[in-house]
Amino acid sequence: MAIINDHYLKLAAGYLFPEISRRVSVFTEANPAIAKEIIRCGIGDVTEPLPAAVIAAMHTAVDELANRATFRGYGPATGYDFVREAIVQGDFRARGIAIAPDEIFVSDGSKPDASAFMEIMATGTPAQGGNRTVVCDPVYPVYVDNNVMQGNTGPAIAGGGYEGLIYLPGTPANGFVPEPPTEPVDMVYLCYPNNPTGAMITRPQLARWVEWALANDALICYDAAYEAYVRDPSLPRSIYEIPGADRCAVEFRSFSKSGGFTGVRAGYTVVPKAVEGRTHSGERVSLHRLWMRRWATCSNGISWPVQCAIAALYTPAGRAQVASLIDFYMENARILREACAAEGLQVWGGEHAPYVWVACPAGMGSWDAFDALLSKARLVVTPGAGFGRHGEGFFRISAFNSRENVIEAGKRLQALR
């Protein structure tokens, strides 16, 4: 009989979003008459059509595949040169950042990238020679769960978390932006604009993290999936805006929420050539080289129509259409944020991110708030407990929805009074 990876059995419970779906299904089966009234503001899935420039590019690409003279088969595993060049010019050179096209690895999304990146890192708990890894709490569950699956943690801890990981509390007192740890560590995950809290890190705060990483020879895995939502130009949209970050950080990017690609699937990872890891014997090794080797072995790249769609996002028309999409969702976020405040709820986020982070009424847990809003208001949110121990007592509302639904959801929040 085949032997399984028994680290999967350490996972404390079902992944957050399937559990939300399960509870909603139970509710709708018991209440079929009102099932159509449910407004889903839980999972961060976009609702608006793809930009027109993207649609046109994909149609052209499909037509090319229908013609022998223009047909494309396997492409470069890391992305076509014209796509990587467009990314570098639009996201980095335009902001004075010296990232090279061959440091861009085009993929099917930042979520799988954040998981796959662990394939080139040491496995095992710190006691077994693995990395001492830091996550902020609350945290996007993928960072934690993937480390569990790779065998990099001990068992689950009662009340949330896993042995072997180092958790930095994100709280209202620190604006959900923890300071770097005082103990020595090897890797840290940072996500800003933050999912789930919607908080944003300032340039001085991010500079402290980069200085800390350089001083401690640590690696920062920086998730910038929501950078397009940053409204204040003084705030960093890439960690590489901070001098020295190209020696201590990799960055994950996504087109899911900027270009509306949740159903198309595309993103990219930046791995500068200067970023290094080390072997157990102390030899320093280029992470760029290892990541390149991983891609050459495990991937045939993403499809020609999708890569043409990515390039279209960086055309003048594409950029204008993306900006319009961002404006639409951020107006949704404003409506939800103000609706929460009007109901006397404490609220964060919704200013540089498409998520609103809300404190539960006194004495109410986050899953209690989820159940109350579902049963009383037919409104689906995301319970903060699913994001970690310090997410308890909060819930997240996604701004990805139609304007009509968002306005109605704001009214229904009265159910928590």
C-alpha positions, 0 to 999 in steps of 0.5 A: 500500500502507498504511504502517505505524507502524514504531515497532512494529518496534523492540519487542525481542521479543514481549510478555512474557505471550504469550512465556510462553504460547508456551513453555508451549504448546511444553512441553505439546505435547511432554509431553501426558501431564502437561499437566493437572498444570501450575499457572499462577502467571504472569499475574496473572489472578484465579480466584474468582467475582465478588462476589455483589453484582456478580452481582445488579447485573449481572442487574438491569441486563441485565433493564433492557436487556430492557425498553423502559421501562428500556432504556439506549443510549449513556451518558456517555463518561466514566461515569454520574454515580452511578458516578463519585459512588460512586467518589469517595465510596468511594475518596477522600472517605472518606479525606479526599481532595478529588477531584471526580466529574468528575475520574473517567474510567470505562474498561475498565481501567487497562492501556488507560488507561495506554496511551491517556493517551499520546495526549494527550502529545507524541510523539517522543524527547526530542531530537525534542521529546518528553518526557524519561520515567522508568520504574523498573526492573523495570517493568510492560512496558506503560509501556515498550512503549507509549512505544516504539509511540508513537515516544518512544524510540530503538532497543532496547539490548542487555541490555534497555531502550530509548534515550531512556528514563531507568531508575531501578534498583529493587533489594533495597538500596533496597527496590525504591523508587528515589529521584527522579532528579537530572536534569530530566525531564518524566514518570515512571511509578510503580506501588505496590503494585508490579508486579512486585516486590510492594514498597510505597512509604511515605508519606515516600517518596511525599511526596519524589516529589511534592515533586520533581515540583512542584519540577521541573514534572514529571508523575507517572503513578501506577498504583495498580491494587493499592491494595486489597491494602495492609494497613498503614493508614499506607501510602498507597493513593492519591497524592492523600493527599500534599498537592500531588499534585493539581497534578502527578499522574494516577492509574490505578485498576483493578477487575480485582484488587479486584473480580475484573473481569479478565473484566468489564473496568473501571477508571478514571483520575483527572485533577485539573483542576489538573494541567497540561502545556505546548505546545512554545511554552510555553503551559500546558494543562489535561490534564483538558481534553485527556483529556476531549476524547480521551474524547468523541472516542474512546469511547462509555463502557463498558456499562450492566451493567458500570457497575452492577457497579462501583457495586455494589462500593461498597455495604456488601455489595460492600465486604465481599465485596471485602474477603473476596476480598482476604483470600483472595488475600493468604493465598495470597501468605503461603503462597507467600512462606513456602514460598519462604523455607522453601526458602532462597530470598530473597523480597520482596512478598506483604505488600501485593501479590498478587505474590511476588518471588523471587531465582533461586538463584545462577548461574541466570537468570530464564528458566532458573528459568522453564524449570526450574520448568516442566519439573521442577515443572510450575509456571509463573512469570513471569521477571523479565527480562521486566520489565527489565534489573534484573528479571534474576535474579528471578522473580514468582509470582502469588497469584491461584489456588485455595488447593489449587493455591497449597499444591501450588505451594509444595511444587513450589518445591523443584525449585529447590533 
